[in-house]
Amino acid sequence: MSQTSSNPDIRKASLTDALVPLGLLIALLSLSVYFYGADSSYGPNQIALLLSAGVVALMGMKNGHSWSDMEGGMLHGIGLVFGAILILLAVGALIGSWILAGTVPSMIYFGVQILSPQWFYAASCLICAIVGLSIGSSWTTAGTLGVALMGISGALGLNPAITAGAVISGAYFGDKMSPLSDTTNVAAAVTSNDLFLHIRHMLWTTMPAFLAALIIFSVFGFTADTGSVSATDIEQLLAALREEFNISLVSLIPLALLLIMAWRKIPAYPTLIIGSLVGCAIGLIFEPETARRLGGGDSFLAAIKGAWYSLFDGYKSTSSNENVAELLSKGGMSSMLNTVWLIISAMAFGGAMERAGFLQVIVDWTLSRVKTVGGLVTATVFTCFGMNAAAGDQYMAIIIPGRMFRDAFADKGLHGLNLSRTLEDSGTITSVLIPWNTCGAYMSATLGVATFAYAPYALFNLICPLLAITYGWFHFKQMPLSPATSQR
């Protein structure tokens, strides 16, 4: 909800007030993409967001807010995602240390031999779905298995954008349906619904969307062109991995430990940090030469320096095989700094919009035009998507519309489970499709594929909101508000 000051001199924001900075942001982001293309998220988009945040502040001051009030809104918005920023940095450290430990190289090595190109996209989606369901985190799934699957995809000569779409589709299915997921719990809580009834009601949109995505990924796999990669190329890649690392099942210990900690509901940040440190320990014990080389010396202290280096600046491969060198030269907290910059800029804009009361105005205007059940569900989906774009954070895209639309669903005779399902079908799912949203920025940085490149292939994330809208217009599986259904 908006945290607008109680100062009586503050005038209520108008729809024009809200649309001016939003329109400016859309125009600047469009110009940014036109000028810089795939590189637009490496600075130009941040400038667009910060300039637009400044315009929001000016519009808010026009309505009677003080600068300190608007600045407080920006800081509040940034504060909401500080935990996500810590997780982002921890994932960067995790990737660097896991490459040093041979964890990622071993996953790539075994995966290339097990996964066939024809079934790779569908298998990647299914594997990530199972892991995401088990641990309740799309971010952790993508930051571990996703990174390895991207490496395998490159080795097999497959499309990285489709692979990223498959990873994201599976990870978000698991996250959405897991009782361990924070977004699933938030959606149920904000609508005052039982968690497991909420999950059960989501099956009607989630399972058809996921099955449709698996079918399409299977078609992509069987029509994929992998002719540029021969058996000799793959054998050379495997040989290069064996030359640089001691490939073994022991290297997978950090992965097993991380999955166990996540399953035991240990918070994400300490889980990732512990996983990173275990990766460093495995690297020092089983990959000492690699650690010493990264540290630039021949002593044990040089090995420690190399492990430390992998945490803050990632791993740097010296393989003569260009594909291996490109696959494994990544990670480190420093690799996430641009993404942190993007998230801070987005949340400054979103926080200012909320403090000025502009988000509330947009939602109120939307509600005033809703006349039917189909219109209500459609409005909820588009509002959640708009919140993901305007506020830059999926939690705000769940919580704010969840509060705003509760009475509207009740007025239409609909149970709150319909609202909680729609919040997940849109607020949770579409966050990853927006480059400056915390989720879109994270996935792009972690998987190494631009958001607009993988977005057309994040099939589950595209199909689910469309199904939600279709169900609304056809009144299909819209649970009515009644004593009988409320007890189911």
C-alpha positions, 0 to 999 in steps of 0.5 A: 500500500502507498505510504503517502504522508498524512500531511493535509496539504498533499493533494491527491494524485491524478491519473495524469500525474501517474501516467506522465513518469510512466510514459516517460519511462517507457519512451526512454527504455524504448530509446535505450533498446533502439540505441544499445540493443542487447547492451541496454541493461548495462547502463542505459536502462539504469539512466532511464529509470533514475531520470524517471524516478526524478520526474516522479519526485518532481510530480510528487513535490508538485502535489505537496510532498517534500523532497525528503518524503520522496527520497524516503520512498525511494530508499524504502523501495531499495530497502525492500530488495536488499535481501535479493541483492545479497542473494544475487551477490552470493550466487555470483560467489557460488558460481565462481567457487563451484567452477573452481571446485569442478562442480560445474565442469563435472555437471557439464561433463556428465550432462553432455554424455547423458542428455541427448540434443533432441530431448535436451530442452524438455529435459532441462525444463523438467529437471528444473521443475523437480528441483524447484518444487523440492527447494521452493526457489527459482533463483537457486535452481537457475543459479546452480542447475541452470548454469550447468545446463547452459554450459551443456547447451553450448557444448551441444550447439543448442540455442542458448535463448531456448535453453534459458527459457526452458530453465526458467519455465521449469524453475518457475513451475517448481517455485510456484507450486512448492509450499516452500516458496516465499512467493507462494506463501505471500500470495496465500497470506495476502489473500487470507487463504490456506496455503495448500488450498491455494496450491491445489487451486493453482493446478488448474492453470499451472499444470496445463501451462507446464504440459504445453511448455514441455510439448513445445520444448520437445518440438524445439528439440526434435527440430533443432539444428545441431549439425555444427557440433560433431562427435569430435567436437564434443570429445574435444570439449570433454578432453579439455574439461578433463585436462583442466579439472579432476572430473568426479562425483566428489565434485558434486558434493557442494550441489548435494549439500546446497539442495539438502540445506534448501530442502531443510528450509535454511534461508537462501543467503546463508545456504548460498554462502555456505555452498560457496565456502564448501566449493572453495574447500573442495577446490583447495582439496581436489583442485589445488593446482587450479587454485594455485594457478588462479592465485598466481603462485605455487604455495598453499597461500596462493591456492587460498588466494585463488579460492578467494579470487573465485568468490569476488571475481569469478573463475578464469579458464586458461583452456586452449579450447575456446568453447571451454574457456568461454563456458567456464570464465564466469562468476564472482560477486563482481559479475553481479554488480551491474545487475545490482545497479539495475535493481537499485535504479528500478526500485528507486523508481518503484518506491517513488511511484508508491510514495507519491500515490501513483501506483494506487491511482493506476489500480483504482482507475483500473478497478473502476472500469471492471464490469465482468468476471473476465474483465476482473481477472484480465485487469488483475493479470495486467495490473500485476504485470504493470506492477512488475514493470513499474515497481520492479519487484514481484513481491510488490506485484503480488502484495499491492494488487492482492490488497487492492482487488480483494473486495472486487473479487468478493463483490463478483461472488468469487472466492479469494482463491481465484485472486491468489491463483491469478496473483501467482499466474501473473505477479510471480510468473511475469516478473522474469520477463522484464529486464529491470525487474529483480527477477529478470535482471537476476536471470539474465545475469545468471544465465548469460542471456538477455531478458528480451532474448529468452522471454519468447521462449519462457513458455510456461511464463507466457502461457500461464497468464493467458490461461488465467485470462481465458478461464476468467472470460469463460468462467472456467474453474472460478470458485464461487464465494460460499460457505460450502466452497470456502471449506473445501 
